[in-house]
């Protein structure tokens, strides 16, 4: 861990930015594709943007939906929200109108910050409009947001929910310390900031004065180029990114000097053992780190590359501050080696880490909660996951819930019922396949066009299969696991799924 000390008194995230602006002045705080913001500019511009938001009716305690691509403006929007005492509520800027409206309604956001053209049901304002609304860049009254973030999840029901952080909008050096980020680090982020992993690493880095390099989107060779160009010391990846980088021709990988990397975190999806081993050989076992846990933050595991080599396939031991256990179908705790549903809870002396808006947690007595993952423990307490979630599909590190896609498919007037499953994919981890029982003649092209304005790109099925038999029983239940297993077995014998 980096040598970062906890201060006697926590300060607001806005005050932490003001401190760094005073200390680092014109030094670059964040950049993306050549567009930079110095610490001083970031502080002063976000004062103006916050005043612009206030003029639009936003204020302390509000959720502020942020629909911006990776870039310095995303960072500015979040800081402006915190300075108002509001809660950043990030979403994909590519969300279709229906999805965006549902989230905005749930969050009751007074405005949406972005350049999106979709109808959000609330005013949509750009950063340039907010800057134009006020020329006053002086400091605002210090405020602390009631929660420092509120990302969204589609949830297993297919309905959106907010996962509101339990921690208020204060700058905690311990968060950066957890991620092994030091003030002298150069942090490279190729992942989308509206996802929780990138969000909870980039902003703690900025809070302690580390420099952040954002990529507008992930590209395998461009990531290596950015590491070499900036001498990046810290990077966040998901296994799909790791796989695409590794699949580059060896001479391309060798073209870039990545020796500056001190820490490489991967999370958000299972990493194939062979791929992880190659990265450990490439960068060193002391560089590669893995985390398992949910946005809810009740508990998490961590494993170093060195540990992984002696516990191949594990996601690590439970980190202090949380607890985990495997539970059988009867609700009883399972001994080491037996597979069950993973339940977790925060330690008794830890404050609540989150609350849901729009959903309820899956719980057991005693404060135990499940994210739906299946796994087991070994005798030493290392956790192994059998399946990240029973129904959820992980596509390139993003959580995709079948119920959400099925609901969109079933909106088509010629569809009787549908079932969405994931097939193994070497690049993305899984590809989405839709099994459809139609009322009348309908084509894959028809359904693709139907989903184009209902689902963000990565949630849309890559393939469609049409069947005549009912997919659900009289209770409306569908056996996704069985349907998936049948089709994977058929594909092994040369048939089409």
C-alpha positions as CSV (number, residue, x, y, z in Angstrom):
1,X,0.0,0.0,0.0
2,X,1.2,3.6,-0.7
3,X,2.2,5.7,2.3
4,X,-0.9,7.9,2.6
5,X,-1.9,9.1,6.1
6,X,-5.5,9.6,7.2
7,X,-6.0,13.3,8.3
8,X,-7.4,14.1,11.7
9,X,-10.5,15.6,10.1
10,X,-12.0,14.7,6.7
11,X,-12.7,17.6,4.3
12,X,-15.2,17.9,1.5
13,X,-14.3,16.7,-2.0
14,X,-14.6,20.3,-3.2
15,X,-12.3,21.6,-0.4
16,X,-9.7,18.9,-1.4
17,X,-9.8,20.2,-5.0
18,X,-9.2,23.8,-3.7
19,X,-6.3,22.5,-1.6
20,X,-4.7,20.9,-4.6
21,X,-5.3,24.0,-6.8
22,X,-3.4,26.0,-4.2
23,X,-0.6,23.5,-4.0
24,X,-0.2,22.5,-7.6
25,X,-1.5,25.5,-9.5
26,X,-0.9,25.2,-13.3
27,X,0.3,21.5,-13.1
28,X,-2.0,19.2,-15.1
29,X,-4.6,17.4,-13.0
30,X,-6.5,15.5,-15.7
31,X,-6.3,15.1,-19.5
32,X,-8.0,13.3,-22.3
33,X,-6.8,13.2,-25.9
34,X,-4.7,16.3,-25.5
35,X,-7.4,18.3,-23.7
36,X,-6.0,19.2,-20.3
37,X,-7.2,20.9,-17.1
38,X,-4.7,22.2,-14.6
39,X,-5.6,22.0,-10.9
40,X,-6.3,25.7,-10.9
41,X,-8.5,25.6,-14.0
42,X,-10.4,22.5,-12.7
43,X,-11.2,24.3,-9.4
44,X,-12.2,27.6,-10.9
45,X,-14.2,26.2,-13.8
46,X,-16.2,23.8,-11.5
47,X,-17.0,26.8,-9.3
48,X,-18.7,28.4,-12.4
49,X,-20.3,25.2,-13.5
50,X,-21.8,24.7,-10.0
51,X,-23.3,28.2,-10.1
52,X,-24.7,27.4,-13.5
53,X,-26.3,24.2,-12.1
54,X,-27.8,26.2,-9.2
55,X,-29.3,28.6,-11.7
56,X,-31.0,25.6,-13.3
57,X,-32.6,24.6,-10.1
58,X,-30.0,22.0,-8.8
59,X,-29.1,22.1,-5.2
60,X,-27.9,20.3,-2.0
61,X,-29.0,16.7,-1.7
62,X,-30.1,16.4,-5.4
63,X,-29.1,13.5,-7.6
64,X,-27.5,15.0,-10.7
65,X,-27.6,12.6,-13.7
66,X,-24.4,12.9,-15.7
67,X,-24.5,11.5,-19.3
68,X,-21.1,12.4,-20.7
69,X,-18.4,10.4,-22.4
70,X,-15.0,10.0,-20.9
71,X,-13.3,13.3,-20.8
72,X,-12.3,16.3,-18.7
73,X,-16.0,17.5,-18.8
74,X,-17.1,14.3,-17.0
75,X,-14.7,15.1,-14.2
76,X,-15.8,18.8,-14.1
77,X,-19.5,17.8,-13.9
78,X,-18.8,15.6,-10.8
79,X,-16.8,18.2,-9.0
80,X,-19.5,20.8,-9.7
81,X,-22.1,18.5,-8.2
82,X,-20.0,17.9,-5.1
83,X,-19.5,21.6,-4.6
84,X,-23.2,22.1,-4.6
85,X,-23.6,19.3,-2.0
86,X,-25.3,17.3,-4.8
87,X,-24.8,13.6,-5.6
88,X,-23.2,12.6,-9.0
89,X,-25.4,10.0,-10.7
90,X,-23.4,8.8,-13.7
91,X,-25.0,6.9,-16.6
92,X,-23.9,5.9,-20.1
93,X,-24.2,8.8,-22.5
94,X,-25.4,6.3,-25.1
95,X,-28.5,5.2,-23.2
96,X,-31.7,5.1,-25.3
97,X,-34.4,7.5,-24.3
98,X,-36.6,5.0,-22.5
99,X,-33.7,3.8,-20.3
100,X,-32.5,7.3,-19.6
101,X,-36.0,8.5,-18.7
102,X,-36.5,5.6,-16.3
103,X,-33.3,6.4,-14.4
104,X,-33.9,10.1,-14.3
105,X,-37.4,9.6,-13.0
106,X,-36.1,7.3,-10.3
107,X,-33.3,9.8,-9.3
108,X,-35.7,12.8,-9.7
109,X,-32.7,14.7,-11.2
110,X,-33.6,18.4,-11.7
111,X,-31.3,18.4,-14.9
112,X,-29.3,16.0,-16.9
113,X,-25.7,17.1,-17.7
114,X,-24.7,16.0,-21.1
115,X,-24.9,16.5,-24.9
116,X,-27.4,13.7,-25.4
117,X,-30.3,14.2,-27.8
118,X,-32.6,11.6,-26.2
119,X,-35.7,12.8,-24.4
120,X,-34.8,12.5,-20.7
121,X,-38.0,13.9,-19.4
122,X,-35.9,16.7,-17.7
123,X,-33.8,19.6,-19.1
124,X,-30.5,18.5,-20.6
125,X,-27.7,21.0,-20.2
126,X,-24.1,20.9,-21.5
127,X,-21.0,22.0,-19.7
128,X,-20.6,24.9,-22.1
129,X,-24.1,26.1,-21.3
130,X,-23.4,25.9,-17.6
131,X,-20.2,27.8,-18.0
132,X,-22.0,30.5,-19.9
133,X,-24.6,30.9,-17.1
134,X,-22.0,32.3,-14.7
135,X,-18.6,34.1,-14.9
136,X,-18.1,34.0,-11.2
137,X,-15.3,31.5,-10.4
138,X,-14.8,32.4,-6.8
139,X,-15.1,29.8,-4.1
140,X,-18.6,28.6,-3.1
141,X,-19.7,27.9,0.5
142,X,-18.2,24.6,1.6
143,X,-20.8,21.8,1.3
144,X,-20.7,18.0,1.8
145,X,-23.0,15.9,-0.4
146,X,-25.0,13.3,1.6
147,X,-23.6,10.6,-0.7
148,X,-20.5,10.8,-2.9
149,X,-22.0,8.7,-5.8
150,X,-25.1,7.0,-7.0
151,X,-24.4,4.7,-9.9
152,X,-27.1,2.7,-11.5
153,X,-27.7,-1.0,-12.2
154,X,-30.4,-2.6,-14.3
155,X,-31.0,-5.2,-11.6
156,X,-32.1,-8.8,-11.9
157,X,-35.7,-7.5,-12.3
158,X,-34.8,-5.6,-15.5
159,X,-35.8,-2.3,-13.7
160,X,-33.2,0.3,-13.0
161,X,-32.0,1.0,-9.4
162,X,-29.7,3.5,-7.8
163,X,-26.9,2.2,-5.6
164,X,-26.4,5.2,-3.3
165,X,-23.0,5.2,-1.5
166,X,-23.1,5.2,2.3
167,X,-20.1,7.6,2.4
168,X,-20.8,11.3,2.1
169,X,-18.9,13.6,-0.2
170,X,-15.7,13.8,1.7
171,X,-12.1,13.2,0.5
172,X,-10.8,10.1,2.1
173,X,-7.1,9.3,1.5
174,X,-7.8,5.8,2.6
175,X,-9.7,5.1,-0.6
176,X,-6.6,5.9,-2.7
177,X,-4.5,3.9,-0.2
178,X,-6.7,0.9,-0.7
179,X,-6.2,1.1,-4.5
180,X,-2.4,1.6,-4.0
181,X,-2.5,5.1,-5.5
182,X,0.1,7.6,-4.3
183,X,0.2,11.3,-4.9
184,X,3.1,10.9,-7.4
185,X,1.2,8.3,-9.5
186,X,0.2,8.8,-13.1
187,X,-3.2,7.0,-13.3
188,X,-4.4,5.8,-16.8
189,X,-8.1,5.1,-17.1
190,X,-9.3,3.3,-20.4
191,X,-12.6,2.3,-18.8
192,X,-15.9,4.3,-18.9
193,X,-16.2,6.5,-15.9
194,X,-20.0,5.8,-15.6
195,X,-19.0,2.3,-14.4
196,X,-18.3,2.0,-10.7
197,X,-14.7,0.6,-11.0
198,X,-13.3,3.5,-13.0
199,X,-15.3,6.0,-10.9
200,X,-14.1,4.8,-7.5
201,X,-10.5,4.8,-8.6
202,X,-10.2,8.0,-10.7
203,X,-11.7,10.4,-8.1
204,X,-9.8,9.1,-5.0
205,X,-6.7,9.5,-7.2
206,X,-7.5,13.2,-7.9
207,X,-8.5,13.7,-4.2
208,X,-4.9,13.1,-3.2
209,X,-3.3,15.1,-6.0
210,X,-2.4,12.3,-8.4
211,X,-2.5,13.0,-12.2
212,X,-5.1,11.3,-14.2
213,X,-5.0,10.4,-17.9
214,X,-8.4,9.4,-19.4
215,X,-9.0,7.6,-22.7
216,X,-12.2,8.5,-24.6
217,X,-12.6,4.7,-25.2
218,X,-10.6,1.6,-24.9
219,X,-8.3,0.6,-27.7
220,X,-5.7,-2.1,-27.2
221,X,-2.7,-0.6,-28.9
222,X,-3.7,3.0,-27.9
223,X,-3.6,1.9,-24.3
224,X,0.0,0.7,-24.6
225,X,0.8,3.9,-26.4
226,X,-0.6,6.0,-23.6
227,X,1.3,4.0,-21.0
228,X,4.5,4.6,-22.8
229,X,3.9,8.2,-23.6
230,X,2.9,9.3,-20.1
231,X,5.0,6.8,-18.2
232,X,1.8,5.7,-16.5
233,X,2.4,4.0,-13.2
234,X,-1.2,2.7,-12.4
235,X,-3.9,1.3,-14.6
236,X,-7.4,-0.2,-14.3
237,X,-8.5,-3.0,-16.7
238,X,-11.1,-5.6,-17.2
239,X,-10.3,-9.1,-18.6
240,X,-11.7,-8.2,-22.0
241,X,-9.2,-5.3,-22.3
242,X,-6.4,-7.6,-21.1
243,X,-7.4,-10.2,-23.7
244,X,-7.4,-7.7,-26.5
245,X,-4.0,-6.3,-25.5
246,X,-2.6,-9.8,-25.2
247,X,-4.0,-10.7,-28.7
248,X,-2.0,-7.9,-30.3
249,X,0.9,-9.2,-32.4
250,X,4.0,-9.7,-30.1
251,X,6.0,-7.2,-32.1
252,X,3.3,-4.6,-31.5
253,X,3.3,-5.2,-27.7
254,X,7.1,-5.1,-27.7
255,X,7.0,-1.7,-29.4
256,X,5.8,0.1,-26.3
257,X,7.7,0.4,-23.0
258,X,5.4,-0.5,-20.1
259,X,8.0,-0.8,-17.5
260,X,6.7,2.3,-15.7
261,X,3.7,0.3,-14.4
262,X,3.7,-0.3,-10.7
263,X,0.1,-1.4,-10.3
264,X,-2.4,-3.1,-12.6
265,X,-5.8,-3.7,-11.2
266,X,-8.3,-6.0,-12.9
267,X,-11.9,-6.5,-11.8
268,X,-15.5,-6.5,-13.0
269,X,-15.5,-10.0,-14.6
270,X,-13.7,-13.3,-14.2
271,X,-10.3,-13.5,-15.7
272,X,-9.3,-16.7,-17.6
273,X,-6.5,-18.4,-15.7
274,X,-4.3,-18.6,-18.8
275,X,-4.7,-14.9,-19.5
276,X,-3.9,-13.9,-15.9
277,X,-0.8,-16.1,-15.9
278,X,0.5,-14.4,-19.1
279,X,0.1,-11.0,-17.6
280,X,1.9,-12.0,-14.5
281,X,4.7,-13.4,-16.6
282,X,4.8,-10.2,-18.6
283,X,4.6,-7.5,-15.9
284,X,5.5,-9.4,-12.7
285,X,3.5,-11.0,-9.9
286,X,3.9,-7.9,-7.7
287,X,2.2,-5.7,-10.3
288,X,-1.0,-7.6,-11.1
289,X,-3.8,-7.1,-8.6
290,X,-7.4,-8.4,-8.6
291,X,-10.5,-7.4,-6.7
292,X,-13.9,-9.1,-6.3
293,X,-16.9,-7.3,-4.9
294,X,-20.0,-5.3,-5.8
295,X,-20.8,-1.7,-6.2
296,X,-22.7,-2.0,-2.9
297,X,-19.3,-2.4,-1.1
298,X,-20.5,-4.6,1.8
299,X,-17.3,-6.8,1.4
300,X,-14.6,-7.5,-1.1
301,X,-11.7,-9.8,-1.7
302,X,-8.2,-9.0,-3.0
303,X,-5.5,-11.2,-4.4
304,X,-2.0,-10.3,-5.5
305,X,-0.3,-11.9,-8.5
306,X,2.1,-13.7,-6.1
307,X,-0.8,-15.2,-4.1
308,X,-2.7,-16.2,-7.2
309,X,0.2,-18.3,-8.4
310,X,-0.2,-20.5,-5.4
311,X,-4.0,-20.3,-5.3
312,X,-4.7,-20.4,-9.1
313,X,-8.3,-19.4,-9.9
314,X,-9.0,-17.7,-6.6
315,X,-10.2,-14.1,-6.3
316,X,-8.5,-13.8,-2.9
317,X,-9.3,-13.5,0.8
318,X,-11.9,-11.2,2.3
319,X,-10.5,-7.8,3.0
320,X,-10.8,-6.4,6.5
321,X,-14.1,-4.5,7.1
322,X,-16.3,-7.2,5.5
323,X,-17.3,-10.8,5.8
324,X,-18.3,-13.5,3.3
325,X,-19.7,-17.0,3.4
326,X,-21.1,-19.7,1.1
327,X,-24.7,-20.8,1.7
328,X,-26.5,-23.9,0.5
329,X,-30.0,-24.0,-0.9
330,X,-31.3,-24.8,2.6
331,X,-29.9,-21.6,4.0
332,X,-27.2,-23.3,6.0
333,X,-23.5,-22.2,5.9
334,X,-21.3,-24.5,3.8
335,X,-17.9,-25.9,4.8
336,X,-14.8,-25.3,2.7
337,X,-14.8,-26.9,-0.7
338,X,-18.6,-26.9,-1.1
339,X,-20.2,-24.6,-3.6
340,X,-23.1,-22.3,-2.7
341,X,-24.4,-18.8,-3.0
342,X,-21.9,-16.2,-1.7
343,X,-23.4,-13.9,1.0
344,X,-21.6,-10.9,2.4
345,X,-22.0,-8.3,5.0
346,X,-20.0,-5.3,6.4
347,X,-18.2,-5.8,9.7
348,X,-20.2,-4.7,12.8
349,X,-18.0,-1.6,13.3
350,X,-18.4,-0.4,9.7
351,X,-21.0,2.2,8.8
352,X,-23.6,1.2,6.0
353,X,-21.9,1.2,2.7
354,X,-24.9,1.8,0.4
355,X,-28.7,2.0,0.1
356,X,-30.8,1.1,-2.9
357,X,-33.4,3.4,-4.5
358,X,-35.8,1.3,-6.6
359,X,-34.9,-2.2,-5.2
360,X,-34.5,-4.4,-2.2
361,X,-31.5,-6.4,-1.2
362,X,-31.5,-10.2,-1.2
363,X,-30.9,-11.0,2.4
364,X,-30.5,-13.6,5.2
365,X,-31.0,-13.0,8.9
366,X,-28.0,-11.3,10.5
367,X,-27.4,-8.6,7.9
368,X,-26.1,-11.0,5.2
369,X,-26.7,-10.0,1.6
370,X,-26.2,-11.7,-1.8
371,X,-25.2,-10.3,-5.2
372,X,-26.2,-13.6,-6.7
373,X,-22.7,-15.1,-7.1
374,X,-21.9,-18.8,-6.8
375,X,-18.6,-20.0,-5.3
376,X,-16.7,-21.7,-2.5
377,X,-13.9,-21.2,0.0
378,X,-10.8,-23.3,0.4
379,X,-9.3,-24.3,3.8
380,X,-7.2,-21.2,3.9
381,X,-10.1,-18.8,3.4
382,X,-9.5,-18.0,-0.3
383,X,-12.7,-17.5,-2.4
384,X,-13.3,-19.2,-5.7
385,X,-16.2,-18.2,-8.0
386,X,-18.0,-20.9,-9.9
387,X,-20.2,-18.4,-11.8
388,X,-20.2,-14.7,-11.3
389,X,-24.0,-14.6,-11.3
390,X,-26.6,-17.2,-12.2
391,X,-28.6,-15.2,-14.6
392,X,-26.5,-12.1,-15.2
393,X,-24.3,-12.0,-18.3
394,X,-20.9,-10.3,-18.2
395,X,-20.0,-8.7,-21.5
396,X,-16.6,-7.0,-21.7
397,X,-16.8,-6.3,-17.9
398,X,-20.3,-4.8,-18.1
399,X,-23.2,-6.3,-16.2
400,X,-26.0,-7.3,-18.5
401,X,-29.3,-8.6,-17.0
402,X,-31.4,-10.9,-19.2
403,X,-34.7,-9.6,-17.8
404,X,-34.0,-6.1,-19.0
405,X,-33.3,-7.4,-22.6
406,X,-36.3,-9.8,-22.5
407,X,-38.6,-7.0,-21.5
408,X,-37.4,-4.9,-24.5
409,X,-37.8,-7.8,-26.9
410,X,-41.2,-8.7,-25.6
411,X,-42.4,-5.2,-26.4
412,X,-42.4,-6.2,-30.1
413,X,-46.0,-6.9,-31.0
414,X,-45.1,-10.1,-32.8
415,X,-43.2,-11.6,-29.9
416,X,-44.9,-14.1,-27.6
417,X,-42.0,-14.6,-25.2
418,X,-38.2,-14.5,-25.0
419,X,-35.2,-15.8,-23.1
420,X,-31.8,-14.2,-23.2
421,X,-28.6,-16.2,-22.3
422,X,-24.9,-15.7,-22.7
423,X,-22.6,-17.8,-24.8
424,X,-18.8,-18.0,-24.1
425,X,-16.9,-15.5,-26.2
426,X,-13.1,-15.4,-26.3
427,X,-13.0,-11.6,-26.6
428,X,-15.9,-10.3,-24.6
429,X,-16.3,-13.1,-22.1
430,X,-19.9,-13.6,-23.3
431,X,-22.0,-12.8,-26.2
432,X,-25.7,-12.2,-25.9
433,X,-28.1,-14.7,-27.6
434,X,-31.9,-14.3,-27.7
435,X,-34.3,-17.2,-27.9
436,X,-37.6,-16.0,-29.2
437,X,-41.1,-17.5,-29.4
438,X,-42.9,-15.4,-32.0
439,X,-46.6,-14.9,-32.5
440,X,-46.1,-14.5,-36.2
441,X,-43.4,-14.2,-38.8
442,X,-40.7,-11.8,-37.5
443,X,-37.0,-11.7,-38.5
444,X,-33.8,-11.1,-36.7
445,X,-33.4,-7.8,-38.5
446,X,-36.8,-6.7,-37.4
447,X,-35.9,-7.4,-33.7
448,X,-32.5,-5.7,-34.1
449,X,-34.2,-2.6,-35.4
450,X,-36.8,-2.7,-32.6
451,X,-34.1,-2.8,-30.0
452,X,-31.9,-0.1,-31.5
453,X,-33.6,2.7,-29.6
454,X,-34.4,0.6,-26.5
455,X,-31.1,-0.8,-25.5
456,X,-27.5,0.5,-25.3
457,X,-25.3,-1.3,-27.9
458,X,-23.5,-3.7,-25.6
459,X,-26.9,-5.0,-24.3
460,X,-28.2,-5.9,-27.7
461,X,-28.2,-9.6,-28.7
462,X,-25.5,-10.7,-31.2
463,X,-27.7,-13.6,-32.4
464,X,-31.4,-14.6,-32.5
465,X,-33.0,-18.0,-32.4
466,X,-36.7,-18.6,-33.2
467,X,-38.6,-21.5,-31.5
468,X,-42.2,-22.7,-31.5
469,X,-42.3,-24.2,-28.0
470,X,-43.2,-22.1,-24.9
471,X,-40.1,-20.8,-23.1
472,X,-41.8,-20.3,-19.8
473,X,-44.0,-22.4,-17.5
474,X,-47.4,-21.5,-16.2
475,X,-45.8,-19.5,-13.4
476,X,-43.8,-17.4,-15.9
477,X,-40.5,-19.1,-14.9
478,X,-37.8,-19.8,-17.5
479,X,-34.9,-22.3,-17.1
480,X,-32.1,-20.1,-18.5
481,X,-29.3,-22.4,-17.3
482,X,-30.8,-25.5,-18.9
483,X,-31.5,-23.7,-22.2
484,X,-27.9,-22.4,-22.2
485,X,-26.5,-25.8,-21.5
486,X,-28.5,-27.5,-24.2
487,X,-27.3,-25.0,-26.8
488,X,-23.7,-25.1,-25.7
489,X,-23.7,-28.9,-26.0
490,X,-25.3,-28.7,-29.4
491,X,-22.7,-26.3,-30.6
492,X,-19.9,-28.7,-29.4
493,X,-21.4,-31.4,-31.7
494,X,-21.3,-29.1,-34.7
495,X,-24.9,-27.8,-34.6
496,X,-25.9,-24.2,-34.5
497,X,-27.1,-23.0,-31.1
